[in-house]
Amino acid sequence: MSQAGEVNYSARHDSFESWFKTPLGQSLLADQKACVEHHARKLSGARQLQVGLSQQFPLASATDFAQRIRTTPTWDSAIPEGVAVCDADELPFPGDSMDLVILHHTADFSPHPHQALREASRVLKGEGVMLLIGFNPFSLWGLRKLFSRHQGGPWGGRFMMRRRMEDWLRLLDFTVESADSSFFRMPLQRAVLNERKSLMEKVCGNRFLPVGAYYCILAKKRVYSRLPRKPVWQSSKVIALPGRGAVGASRLYPGKGGSKSAAVNHNHVEEC
């Protein structure tokens, strides 16, 4: 595969955005919306952020969040309110400001996928939730990408392994709550026009086999409290342990002219 710097991701963004308007793209998007709604319906908070390839395809639009923000990599005069124009690896939001972050094929089409995950982790609050959607290389869709010469639509993405994404999330102090794959239709436009289910859908439609076109990872950001530092004791205030056979203990009391000690043995006190 070509190096990240040699790929024109801007052109691939536009191609993928246009592909989503095809029958197969619309079917895939509807399935992804249902998947995200299933995971996010019980979540609530102040801010929800969706980082994707286009602002035209909002996900989790029915969640109970006070503010829903979307990002897009390209500016357009028709961009509505609540949409920020920025790259996925440079988000213009303060740290710990989002309660839910949705990454919609962000790592698949970002020039710097690891940095995109780090930025999403930075803006997410502690105990916040991240939903990550990416194309599954171990599927018929991944097989078509492998043998396809066409780099338009979804075939221009990376199709990164789910295990790799989970490892990156764990390195960023996330706990993976769930991960599954979905959408078992053939990667062909004419397959959508046929209402009958394909053999692939009948066999894998129960989601027990991780061979769907895309995976959805639900992860929670963990915050670890710092351990309190032990106090630094002054040697002059340390109580010495008694030796073998001793009943009492001795303690030093610093004074102006030196030190004063008191030896304690049973109920008898001697000062020296």
C-alpha positions as CSV (number, residue, x, y, z in Angstrom):
1,M,0.0,0.0,0.0
2,S,1.2,3.5,-0.7
3,Q,2.6,5.7,2.0
4,A,0.2,8.1,3.7
5,G,2.0,11.1,2.2
6,E,1.5,9.8,-1.3
7,V,-2.3,9.4,-1.1
8,N,-4.6,12.2,-2.0
9,Y,-7.1,11.8,0.8
10,S,-9.0,14.9,-0.1
11,A,-10.0,13.3,-3.4
12,R,-10.9,10.1,-1.6
13,H,-13.1,12.0,0.9
14,D,-15.1,13.4,-2.0
15,S,-15.4,10.1,-3.7
16,F,-16.5,8.3,-0.5
17,E,-19.0,11.1,0.2
18,S,-20.5,10.7,-3.3
19,W,-20.6,6.9,-2.9
20,F,-22.7,7.1,0.2
21,K,-25.5,8.5,-2.0
22,T,-25.7,5.3,-4.1
23,P,-28.2,2.5,-3.2
24,L,-25.4,0.4,-1.6
25,G,-24.1,3.4,0.3
26,Q,-27.5,4.4,1.5
27,S,-28.1,0.8,2.7
28,L,-24.8,0.7,4.5
29,L,-25.4,4.1,6.1
30,A,-28.9,3.0,7.4
31,D,-27.3,0.0,9.0
32,Q,-24.6,2.1,10.6
33,K,-27.2,4.5,12.0
34,A,-29.1,1.7,13.6
35,C,-25.9,0.2,15.1
36,V,-24.9,3.6,16.6
37,E,-28.4,4.3,17.9
38,H,-28.4,0.9,19.6
39,H,-25.2,1.6,21.5
40,A,-25.8,5.3,22.2
41,R,-29.5,5.3,23.1
42,K,-28.8,4.9,26.9
43,L,-26.0,7.6,26.9
44,S,-26.5,11.2,27.9
45,G,-24.4,14.2,28.6
46,A,-23.6,17.8,27.6
47,R,-21.8,17.3,24.2
48,Q,-21.7,14.8,21.5
49,L,-19.1,14.9,18.7
50,Q,-19.0,13.1,15.4
51,V,-15.8,13.1,13.5
52,G,-16.2,11.8,10.0
53,L,-15.8,12.4,6.3
54,S,-18.8,14.6,5.8
55,Q,-21.4,16.5,7.7
56,Q,-24.2,15.3,5.5
57,F,-24.5,11.9,7.3
58,P,-25.3,12.5,10.9
59,L,-25.3,9.5,13.3
60,A,-26.9,9.2,16.7
61,S,-29.3,12.1,16.0
62,A,-31.8,10.8,18.6
63,T,-29.5,10.7,21.6
64,D,-30.1,12.6,24.8
65,F,-27.3,15.2,24.5
66,A,-27.6,18.9,25.0
67,Q,-25.3,19.7,22.1
68,R,-24.4,17.7,19.0
69,I,-21.4,18.8,17.0
70,R,-20.1,17.4,13.7
71,T,-16.9,18.0,11.8
72,T,-16.1,18.0,8.1
73,P,-12.7,18.2,6.4
74,T,-13.8,20.6,3.6
75,W,-15.6,23.9,3.8
76,D,-18.9,24.5,2.0
77,S,-21.1,27.5,1.9
78,A,-24.1,25.4,2.8
79,I,-22.6,24.1,6.1
80,P,-25.2,24.4,8.8
81,E,-24.6,25.5,12.4
82,G,-23.0,23.0,14.7
83,V,-20.5,21.9,12.1
84,A,-16.7,22.6,12.5
85,V,-14.4,22.5,9.5
86,C,-11.2,20.8,10.6
87,D,-9.0,17.7,10.1
88,A,-9.5,14.7,12.3
89,D,-6.0,14.9,13.7
90,E,-6.3,18.5,14.7
91,L,-9.7,19.1,16.5
92,P,-10.4,22.7,17.5
93,F,-11.9,21.7,20.9
94,P,-10.5,21.9,24.4
95,G,-9.5,18.8,26.2
96,D,-12.1,16.9,28.4
97,S,-15.0,18.7,26.7
98,M,-17.0,15.9,25.1
99,D,-19.1,13.1,26.6
100,L,-19.4,11.0,23.4
101,V,-17.2,10.9,20.4
102,I,-18.2,9.0,17.3
103,L,-15.5,8.2,14.7
104,H,-17.2,7.4,11.4
105,H,-14.5,5.8,9.2
106,T,-12.1,8.4,10.5
107,A,-9.1,6.1,10.8
108,D,-9.9,4.5,7.4
109,F,-9.4,7.8,5.5
110,S,-7.2,9.9,7.8
111,P,-3.5,10.5,6.7
112,H,-2.6,10.1,10.4
113,P,-5.0,7.5,11.9
114,H,-3.2,7.1,15.2
115,Q,-3.1,10.9,15.8
116,A,-6.8,11.0,15.0
117,L,-7.5,8.6,17.8
118,R,-5.3,10.6,20.1
119,E,-7.1,13.8,19.3
120,A,-10.5,12.1,20.0
121,S,-9.1,10.8,23.3
122,R,-7.9,14.3,24.2
123,V,-11.3,16.0,23.8
124,L,-13.2,13.1,25.5
125,K,-13.9,13.5,29.2
126,G,-12.9,10.9,31.7
127,E,-15.4,8.0,31.7
128,G,-16.7,9.3,28.4
129,V,-17.6,6.9,25.5
130,M,-16.1,6.5,22.1
131,L,-17.8,4.7,19.2
132,L,-15.5,3.8,16.4
133,I,-16.7,2.5,13.0
134,G,-14.3,1.1,10.4
135,F,-14.3,-1.2,7.4
136,N,-13.5,-4.8,8.2
137,P,-10.6,-6.3,6.1
138,F,-11.8,-9.9,6.9
139,S,-14.9,-9.7,4.9
140,L,-16.1,-9.8,1.3
141,W,-15.7,-6.1,1.3
142,G,-12.1,-6.4,2.3
143,L,-11.6,-9.1,-0.4
144,R,-13.0,-6.8,-3.0
145,K,-10.7,-4.0,-1.9
146,L,-7.8,-6.4,-2.1
147,F,-8.4,-7.3,-5.7
148,S,-10.0,-4.0,-6.9
149,R,-8.1,-1.6,-9.0
150,H,-10.6,1.1,-8.4
151,Q,-9.7,3.5,-5.5
152,G,-13.0,5.4,-5.4
153,G,-15.7,5.1,-2.8
154,P,-14.9,2.8,0.2
155,W,-12.2,1.0,-1.7
156,G,-9.8,3.9,-1.2
157,G,-9.8,3.4,2.6
158,R,-7.3,1.5,4.7
159,F,-9.6,-1.3,6.1
160,M,-7.6,-1.5,9.3
161,M,-7.9,-4.6,11.5
162,R,-10.3,-4.4,14.5
163,R,-7.7,-5.9,16.8
164,R,-5.3,-3.2,15.9
165,M,-7.8,-0.5,16.7
166,E,-8.6,-2.1,20.0
167,D,-4.9,-2.2,20.9
168,W,-4.5,1.5,20.1
169,L,-7.5,2.3,22.3
170,R,-6.0,0.3,25.2
171,L,-2.8,2.2,24.8
172,L,-4.8,5.4,25.2
173,D,-6.3,4.0,28.5
174,F,-9.6,2.9,27.1
175,T,-11.5,-0.2,28.1
176,V,-13.2,-1.9,25.2
177,E,-16.8,-2.6,26.3
178,S,-18.0,-4.3,23.1
179,A,-16.9,-4.9,19.5
180,D,-19.0,-6.5,16.7
181,S,-19.3,-6.5,13.0
182,S,-22.4,-5.9,10.8
183,F,-23.8,-5.5,7.3
184,F,-23.4,-8.8,5.5
185,R,-24.5,-7.8,2.1
186,M,-22.5,-8.4,-1.0
187,P,-20.3,-5.3,-2.0
188,L,-22.2,-4.9,-5.3
189,Q,-24.8,-2.2,-6.2
190,R,-27.1,-4.7,-7.9
191,A,-27.2,-6.8,-4.8
192,V,-29.1,-4.0,-3.0
193,L,-31.7,-3.8,-5.8
194,N,-32.6,-7.4,-5.1
195,E,-34.8,-7.6,-2.1
196,R,-34.1,-11.3,-1.4
197,K,-31.4,-11.9,1.2
198,S,-28.2,-13.4,-0.1
199,L,-26.7,-16.6,1.2
200,M,-24.1,-14.5,3.1
201,E,-26.8,-12.6,4.9
202,K,-28.6,-15.8,5.9
203,V,-25.6,-17.5,7.2
204,C,-23.9,-14.5,9.0
205,G,-26.9,-12.4,9.8
206,N,-26.9,-13.5,13.4
207,R,-23.6,-11.5,13.9
208,F,-21.8,-14.5,15.5
209,L,-19.2,-14.4,12.7
210,P,-17.0,-11.3,12.6
211,V,-17.2,-11.0,8.8
212,G,-19.5,-8.0,8.4
213,A,-18.5,-5.1,6.1
214,Y,-17.7,-2.9,9.1
215,Y,-17.1,-3.1,12.8
216,C,-18.3,-0.9,15.6
217,I,-16.2,-0.6,18.8
218,L,-17.6,0.8,22.0
219,A,-14.9,1.9,24.4
220,K,-14.8,3.9,27.6
221,K,-12.1,6.3,28.6
222,R,-10.7,5.5,32.0
223,V,-9.2,8.0,34.5
224,Y,-6.9,6.7,37.1
225,S,-6.6,8.7,40.4
226,R,-3.1,9.5,41.6
227,L,-1.7,7.8,44.6
228,P,-1.1,10.2,47.5
229,R,2.6,10.7,48.2
230,K,3.9,9.5,51.5
231,P,4.9,12.2,53.9
232,V,8.6,12.8,54.4
233,W,9.3,12.1,58.0
234,Q,12.0,14.0,59.8
235,S,14.6,11.7,61.4
236,S,14.4,13.7,64.6
237,K,10.7,12.8,65.0
238,V,10.9,9.1,64.3
239,I,9.9,6.7,67.1
240,A,12.5,4.0,67.4
241,L,11.3,0.4,67.8
242,P,12.3,-1.3,71.0
243,G,15.0,-4.0,70.9
244,R,14.5,-7.6,71.9
245,G,13.5,-7.9,75.5
246,A,12.7,-4.2,75.9
247,V,9.3,-3.1,77.0
248,G,9.4,0.6,76.4
249,A,10.6,2.9,73.6
250,S,12.7,6.1,73.5
251,R,11.9,9.4,71.7
252,L,14.1,12.4,71.0
253,Y,12.8,15.9,71.7
254,P,14.9,18.5,70.0
255,G,15.6,21.7,72.0
256,K,17.7,24.8,71.9
257,G,20.7,23.4,73.7
258,G,20.7,20.0,72.1
259,S,18.3,17.1,72.7
260,K,16.4,15.8,75.6
261,S,15.5,12.1,75.8
262,A,13.0,10.2,77.9
263,A,13.3,6.5,78.5
264,V,10.0,4.8,79.2
265,N,10.0,1.4,80.9
266,H,6.7,0.1,82.3
267,N,5.3,2.8,84.5
268,H,8.8,4.2,85.6
269,V,10.0,7.3,83.9
270,E,13.6,8.5,84.1
271,E,14.9,11.7,82.6
272,C,18.5,12.2,81.7
